[in-house]
Amino acid sequence: LDDRDGTIWLDGQLVPWREARLHVLSHGLHYGGSVFEGERVYGGRVFKLHEHSLRLVASAREMGFALPWNADELDAATREVVAVAGLAEGYVRPVAWRGSDTLRLVARDSSVHVAIAAWPWPQVFAAGPRGIRLRTSRWRRPAPDTAPVRAKTAALYALGSLAGQEAEEAGSDDALLLDHRGRLAEATGANLFLVIDGALHTPPPECVLDGITRRTVIALAHELGLTVVERHLDPAELARADEVFLTGTAYEVQPVTAVDALEYPIGAVTSALVEAYARTVREPRPAPTDEAAPAVAS
Ligand code: PMP
């Protein structure tokens, strides 16, 4: 990924792709003092850009540091990177980390760096929304008093990376993580929905990421007249779900065709939401937001 032509926005400047480097003694590398976002470009526009920029700022705050740029400035920088790349369809990765001023764990006054890269990357799962198979992981999402679960921080992604690797090694596409109490939580990079008797059921964002796609899909479901219930879900409820799907910036609305030994069809509700989401990300009008949902992750 580092050896390609292009431009990356780094601390306020556009630098050649190969020169966007950091020092090996960066605090963010050693102690997880890093936060990031994942965004998608559709038709040259970043979907829900401002919500992502706000979440990056909020994640940094949760991790005890302030970004040197506010959300509006991050929006502008992101648009610049996408425009310079001439990107019509792609992925954007903003990342912020504590610099190499000190390797003390407590680095209150350390420098904070921000980079934004964008590149063409049409699908996470090459097959597209044809459905993926999940395997329940032995790793669990930690409790809010065990880890900074609201922040989209590198510190938490060690778990997802490990869980995902184990799922792939066992022949699945992705891992399903339970939370610290053994309730259904989320996949490695997406939120979880069960369709039961025509209604959507999804865990509240207490120890899972408050996904921007999740909020969009809840709003779209309301527009379609569907009932959405946010509640704690026991793994046993997987047996009575008619359909299961995931939501995420990279996954979009992704049907789940199996969780362990349970199989699911790609049903009418999931298909309607796949279509509604695909339409929304390309619409010139602002996508619906769920009034009940908070605007930022914190
Ligand atoms: N959960 C996790 C752990 C994630 O990494 C992501 C991707 N950011 C999501 C859920 C979905 O969030 P969003 O819809 O904002 O991409």
Residues whose N, C-alpha, C, O or C-beta is under 5 A from the ligand:
A	BS01	PMP	G38 E186 A187 T188 G189 A190 N191 L209 D210 G211 I212 T213 R214 T247 G248 T249 A250
